[in-house]
Amino acid sequence: MPGLKHERLCLPPVAGVDEAGRGPLAGPVVAAAIVLPAKGVPRGIDDSKQLPAGERARLCARLRACAVVGVGIVEPAEIDTLNIHWATMKAMTLAVEQLAQALGCAPGHVLVDGNRLPRWDFAATAIVGGDAISRSIAAASIVAKHVRDTIMIEAALAHPQYAWERNKGYGSAAHLKALREHGPTPLHRRSFAPVAQLGLFRDERSAAESFAQHAIG
């Protein structure tokens, strides 16, 4: 289970940061930043990928009640403009800025899951696999994942054919089939290959059909 070894080496308050949603074809990328309390941290905090959805929801509610939390969200259109790497960096920056507002001061140190840091002025350390070894990062991963999943479940009500309530925007077989049949929505990331290739295919098919109709006429 994730511990506090890295947190104890840093100047407090120590924030953990993680993101959810780098890989999906649709929906935002979401980052969370969290400072855990000295006492009263809920049990069972782990890498969000190791927890079932119901447990993530329970822990997210407990964490938001006892800890200081910031959330950053970057929408698909901006992901297409920035690319997913820089969109993720922006989401992390927004999350830490919101956290600092809630704290009333900058965090003493930020622990970030991964091997890259945003371009910011906060003292920070990137930790590969941090969500498995740092309790603060694991807690952030739970909040980020639950927030993003909730967004996609709500979005599925308006776009039921894509089954986002099950695949959360990732490229499952059902999602790809619906994408081919119905085309992209405003929540789709047009810079991602399966969506971009579909757009090119449709443009080529439309041009070919137009040419054929003109030739017949």
C-alpha positions in Angstrom: 0.0 0.0 0.0 1.2 3.6 -0.7 3.1 5.1 2.3 4.4 8.5 3.4 8.1 7.9 2.9 8.4 10.6 0.2 6.1 13.0 2.0 8.3 12.9 5.1 11.3 14.1 3.1 9.5 17.3 1.9 8.7 20.7 3.3 5.1 20.8 4.3 2.4 21.1 3.3 3.0 18.4 0.8 0.6 17.9 -2.1 0.2 14.8 -4.2 -0.9 15.3 -7.8 -2.1 12.8 -10.4 -4.2 12.8 -13.5 -6.9 10.7 -15.2 -7.8 10.6 -18.9 -4.7 10.8 -21.0 -5.6 7.9 -23.3 -9.4 8.2 -24.0 -10.7 9.3 -27.4 -13.4 11.5 -25.7 -13.8 13.7 -22.7 -11.5 15.9 -20.7 -8.2 15.2 -18.9 -8.6 15.7 -15.2 -6.0 16.3 -12.5 -6.3 16.4 -8.8 -4.0 17.9 -6.1 -4.4 17.0 -2.5 -2.9 17.7 0.9 -3.8 15.0 3.4 -4.5 15.8 7.0 -2.1 14.7 9.8 -4.9 12.6 11.3 -8.2 11.1 10.0 -7.0 9.9 6.6 -9.4 7.2 5.4 -8.2 3.7 5.2 -7.8 1.9 1.9 -6.1 4.6 -0.2 -4.4 2.9 -3.1 -3.6 3.5 -6.8 -7.0 4.2 -8.3 -6.5 1.5 -10.9 -6.5 -1.1 -8.1 -9.8 0.0 -6.7 -13.4 -0.8 -7.9 -15.5 2.2 -8.9 -17.7 2.0 -5.7 -14.6 2.1 -3.5 -13.2 5.0 -5.4 -16.5 6.9 -5.0 -16.5 6.2 -1.2 -12.9 7.3 -0.8 -13.3 10.4 -2.9 -16.1 11.6 -0.7 -14.1 10.9 2.4 -11.0 12.6 1.0 -13.0 15.7 0.0 -14.4 15.9 3.5 -11.1 15.6 5.4 -8.4 16.9 3.0 -7.6 20.0 1.0 -8.3 19.3 -2.7 -7.9 21.1 -6.0 -9.1 19.8 -9.3 -8.0 20.9 -12.8 -10.0 20.1 -16.0 -8.9 20.6 -19.6 -11.6 20.0 -22.2 -11.2 18.2 -25.5 -11.0 21.3 -27.8 -8.0 22.5 -25.7 -6.4 19.1 -25.7 -6.5 19.2 -29.5 -4.9 22.7 -29.4 -2.2 22.0 -26.9 -1.7 18.2 -27.4 -2.4 15.7 -24.6 1.0 16.2 -22.9 0.7 19.9 -22.4 -3.0 19.6 -21.7 -2.1 17.2 -18.8 0.5 19.7 -17.6 -2.1 22.5 -17.6 -4.7 20.3 -15.8 -2.1 19.6 -13.1 -1.2 23.3 -12.8 -4.8 24.3 -12.5 -5.3 21.7 -9.8 -2.3 22.9 -7.7 -3.4 26.6 -8.2 -6.9 25.7 -6.9 -5.3 23.8 -4.0 -3.1 26.8 -3.1 -6.2 29.0 -3.0 -7.9 26.6 -0.7 -4.8 26.3 1.5 -4.2 30.1 1.6 -0.6 29.5 0.6 1.6 27.6 -1.9 2.3 24.0 -1.0 5.8 23.4 0.4 6.4 20.6 -2.0 4.4 18.8 -4.8 4.8 15.1 -5.5 3.7 14.4 -9.1 3.0 11.0 -10.6 5.1 10.3 -13.7 8.5 11.4 -15.1 7.7 15.0 -16.2 6.8 18.2 -14.3 4.7 21.2 -15.4 6.5 24.5 -16.0 5.6 26.1 -12.7 7.3 27.7 -9.7 6.3 25.1 -7.1 9.0 23.0 -5.6 8.2 19.5 -7.0 9.4 16.0 -7.6 8.2 13.6 -10.3 7.9 10.0 -9.2 7.5 7.2 -11.7 4.7 4.9 -10.4 4.0 7.4 -7.6 0.4 6.4 -7.3 1.6 3.0 -6.0 4.1 4.3 -3.5 3.0 7.8 -2.3 -0.2 8.0 -0.3 -0.7 11.6 -1.4 -0.4 10.8 -5.0 -2.6 7.7 -4.7 -5.3 9.9 -3.0 -5.0 12.4 -5.9 -5.4 9.5 -8.4 -8.7 8.5 -6.7 -10.1 12.0 -6.8 -9.0 12.6 -10.4 -10.4 9.2 -11.6 -13.7 9.5 -9.8 -14.3 13.1 -11.0 -13.5 12.2 -14.6 -15.6 9.0 -14.5 -18.6 11.0 -13.2 -18.2 13.5 -16.1 -18.2 10.7 -18.6 -21.2 8.9 -17.0 -23.2 12.2 -17.2 -22.1 12.8 -20.8 -23.3 9.3 -21.7 -26.9 10.5 -21.0 -26.6 12.9 -23.9 -24.7 10.5 -26.2 -25.9 7.0 -25.2 -24.7 5.3 -28.4 -21.0 5.5 -27.4 -21.5 3.6 -24.1 -19.3 6.1 -22.1 -20.9 4.9 -18.9 -18.9 1.7 -19.4 -15.8 2.7 -21.4 -15.4 6.3 -20.0 -14.3 7.5 -23.5 -11.6 4.9 -24.1 -11.4 3.2 -27.5 -13.4 0.0 -26.7 -14.9 -2.0 -29.5 -18.4 -0.6 -28.8 -17.1 3.0 -28.7 -15.2 2.6 -32.0 -18.2 1.0 -33.7 -20.4 3.9 -32.6 -17.8 6.4 -33.8 -17.8 4.8 -37.2 -21.6 4.8 -37.4 -22.4 8.1 -35.9 -19.2 10.2 -36.2 -17.6 12.3 -33.5 -19.3 14.4 -30.9 -18.0 17.7 -29.5 -16.5 15.7 -26.7 -14.3 13.7 -29.0 -10.6 14.5 -29.3 -10.1 15.2 -33.0 -6.3 15.1 -32.8 -6.4 11.4 -31.6 -5.8 9.0 -34.4 -9.0 6.9 -34.5 -11.1 10.1 -34.6 -8.8 12.0 -37.0 -8.6 9.0 -39.4 -12.4 8.7 -39.3 -12.7 12.4 -40.3 -10.3 11.9 -43.2 -12.1 8.8 -44.3 -15.4 10.6 -44.3 -14.0 13.6 -46.2 -12.6 11.3 -48.8 -15.8 9.3 -49.1 -17.9 12.6 -49.4 -15.5 13.9 -52.1 -15.8 10.6 -54.0 -19.6 10.6 -53.8 -19.8 14.2 -54.9 -17.5 13.4 -57.9 -19.7 10.4 -58.8 -22.9 12.4 -58.7 -21.3 15.1 -60.8 -20.1 12.6 -63.4 -23.6 11.0 -63.6 -25.3 14.4 -63.9 
